[in-house]
Amino acid sequence: MYLTKIKKEEIFKENGSSKKDTGSAEGQVALFTYRINHLSLHLKKNPKDFNTERSLVKLVGQRKSLLDYLKNKNIDRYRSIIKKLKLRK
């Protein structure tokens, strides 16, 4: 499995306040970004995997919703997570 418990804790530790802070928007955005990157690589190798493509589109929508929430609530946190994860070019 590509996403182990240890990897999840590492993602939340880097982007949240602690490794147990799974509810923070920054941690969830980071987790979604990790999963999106993994699924994108999978789809490059398997272009006809439509179930994975659907999951990828769903994850991108969830991440966008969380980013919109952050933008409306606290623009500084939004800018820091965008910069940290290099989401905008």
C-alpha positions as CSV (number, residue, x, y, z in Angstrom):
1,M,0.0,0.0,0.0
2,Y,1.3,3.4,-0.9
3,L,-0.2,5.2,2.0
4,T,0.8,3.7,5.3
5,K,0.0,4.9,8.8
6,I,3.6,6.1,9.2
7,K,3.4,8.1,6.0
8,K,0.1,9.7,7.1
9,E,1.5,10.7,10.5
10,E,4.5,12.2,8.7
11,I,2.3,14.3,6.4
12,F,0.1,15.5,9.3
13,K,3.2,16.3,11.4
14,E,4.7,18.4,8.6
15,N,1.6,20.3,7.8
16,G,-0.5,20.2,10.9
17,S,0.3,21.1,14.5
18,S,1.0,17.4,15.4
19,K,0.9,14.0,13.9
20,K,-2.5,13.4,15.6
21,D,-4.0,16.6,14.1
22,T,-5.9,15.0,11.3
23,G,-8.7,17.5,11.3
24,S,-6.8,20.6,10.3
25,A,-7.5,21.9,6.8
26,E,-3.7,22.1,6.0
27,G,-3.1,18.5,6.9
28,Q,-6.1,17.3,4.9
29,V,-5.0,19.4,1.8
30,A,-1.5,17.9,2.1
31,L,-2.9,14.4,2.3
32,F,-5.1,15.0,-0.7
33,T,-2.1,16.4,-2.6
34,Y,-0.1,13.3,-1.8
35,R,-2.9,11.0,-3.0
36,I,-3.5,13.1,-6.1
37,N,0.2,12.9,-7.1
38,H,0.1,9.2,-6.6
39,L,-3.0,8.7,-8.7
40,S,-1.7,11.0,-11.4
41,L,1.4,8.8,-11.8
42,H,-0.8,5.7,-11.9
43,L,-3.0,7.2,-14.6
44,K,0.1,8.0,-16.7
45,K,0.9,4.3,-16.8
46,N,-2.7,3.1,-17.1
47,P,-4.6,5.7,-19.2
48,K,-7.8,3.5,-19.5
49,D,-8.3,3.1,-15.7
50,F,-11.5,5.1,-15.5
51,N,-12.3,4.3,-11.9
52,T,-9.0,5.8,-10.8
53,E,-9.7,8.8,-13.0
54,R,-13.0,9.3,-11.3
55,S,-11.4,9.1,-7.9
56,L,-8.8,11.6,-8.9
57,V,-11.4,14.1,-10.1
58,K,-13.3,13.6,-6.8
59,L,-10.1,14.2,-4.7
60,V,-9.2,17.3,-6.7
61,G,-12.7,18.7,-6.0
62,Q,-12.4,17.9,-2.3
63,R,-9.0,19.7,-2.1
64,K,-10.4,22.7,-4.0
65,S,-13.3,22.9,-1.5
66,L,-10.9,22.8,1.5
67,L,-8.7,25.5,-0.2
68,D,-11.7,27.7,-0.8
69,Y,-12.6,27.3,2.9
70,L,-9.1,28.3,4.0
71,K,-9.1,31.2,1.6
72,N,-12.3,32.6,3.1
73,K,-11.4,31.9,6.8
74,N,-7.7,32.7,7.0
75,I,-5.8,34.0,3.9
76,D,-2.4,33.7,5.6
77,R,-2.9,29.9,6.2
78,Y,-4.1,29.5,2.7
79,R,-1.1,31.3,1.2
80,S,1.4,29.3,3.4
81,I,-0.1,25.9,2.4
82,I,-0.1,26.8,-1.3
83,K,3.5,27.9,-1.1
84,K,4.5,24.9,1.0
85,L,2.9,22.3,-1.3
86,K,3.8,24.3,-4.5
87,L,0.2,24.1,-5.8
88,R,0.2,27.2,-7.9
89,K,2.7,28.1,-10.6
